[in-house]
Amino acid sequence: MPAADDAPPGDPADDPGDPESVARAICLRALTGSAKTRQQLADLLARRGVPEEAAEAVLDRFGEVGLIDDAAFARAWVSSRQAGRGLARRALKSELRAKGVDGEDAQQALALVDDEDERVSARRLVERRLPSLRRVDRVTATRRLVGMLARKGYGGGLAGAVVREVLDETGFGTHPEGDGWEDDLP
């Protein structure tokens, strides 16, 4: 009876160093924690020294069976980052591009966020940040809030309008003798 290590030479499935087996194992481990794009996995395999042909074969197979789906990844990413971090479409597009999702998949995912969603998110960010600015004047608060929105991908027009709207509604900086808008609170 032959021993287990007496496998016929040349059987790539039994060779732990087989590039496709190694690529499969790396991809499965990477996908265990969270979804990844094809490009992210390709970059990971390249960093690990997996030959390009083996990487392409494994990535193609993972795509066929649905383990890699850039369109689904993009939709989930946009939904999560827009709701959780309040990012604008511009910032989301940049993040998707960095993750290897470009073109039609990215456009379809970004279409899930409309102008009103962006306005609501920007307003929520400003309202959340406003209490920490109670000791600064209105000009400083405006500059800081617009800057925060710009870093999250919002255009200057929308950022300025939302900040002005929230500051006006709260009366921020309209009390010359007070520290800010919280003087009106009971």
BELZI-V360273 format. One record per pair of residues at least 24 apart in sequence whose ideal C-beta (glycine too) atoms are under 10 Angstrom apart, sorted by the first residue. I is the first residue (numbers start at 1). GAP is how many residues later the second one is. Records with the same first field share a line. If there is no record, write none. Layout:
I=GAP  GAP
//
This chain:
12=42
18=36
19=26  30  31  32  33  34  35  36  38  39
20=30  31  33  34  35  37  38  41
21=33  37
22=26  27  28  29  32  33  36
23=25  27  28  30  31  32  33  34  35  36  38  39
24=26  30  33  34  37  38
25=33
26=24  29  32
27=28  31  32  34  35  40  41
28=30  34  39
31=31  36  37
34=39  42
35=32  33  34  35  37  38  41  42
36=26  31  32  34  37  63  64
37=31  32  33  36  37  40  59  61  62  63  64  65  68
38=24  25  30  31  32  35  61  62  63
39=29  31  58  59  60  61  62  63
40=28  30  33  58  59  60  61
41=26  27  59
42=26  58
43=56  57
69=36
70=26  29  30  31  32  33  34  35  36  39
71=30  33  34  35  37  38
72=33  37
73=26  27  28  32  36
74=25  27  28  30  31  32  33  34  35  36  38
75=26  30  33  34  35  36  37
76=33
77=24  29  32
78=28  30  31  32  33  34  35
79=30  33  34
81=32  71
82=27  28  30  31  35  36  39  71
83=30  34  38  41
85=36  40  67  68
86=31  32  34  35  36  37  38  39  40  42  62  63  66  67  68
87=26  31  34  38  64  65  66  67
88=25  29  30  33  34  61  62  64  65  66  67  70  71
89=24  25  26  28  29  64  65  66
90=28  60  62  63  64  65
91=59  60  61  62  63
92=60  61
93=60
94=59
95=58
115=43
118=31  34  35  36  37  40  44
119=35  39  42  43  46
120=42
121=28  31  33  41
122=26  27  30  31  32  33  36  37  39  40  41  43  44
123=26  38  39  40  42  43  46
124=38  42
125=24  27  29  34  37  38  41
126=33  36  37  38  39  40  41  44
127=35  39  42  43
129=34  37
130=33  36  37  40  42  50  51  52
131=39  49  50  51
133=34  39  40  47  48
134=38  39  44  45  46  47  48  49
135=44  45
136=36  37  43  44
137=35  36  43
138=25  26  29  30  34  35  36  42  43
139=34
140=33
141=25  26  31  32  39  40
142=25  30  31
145=27
//
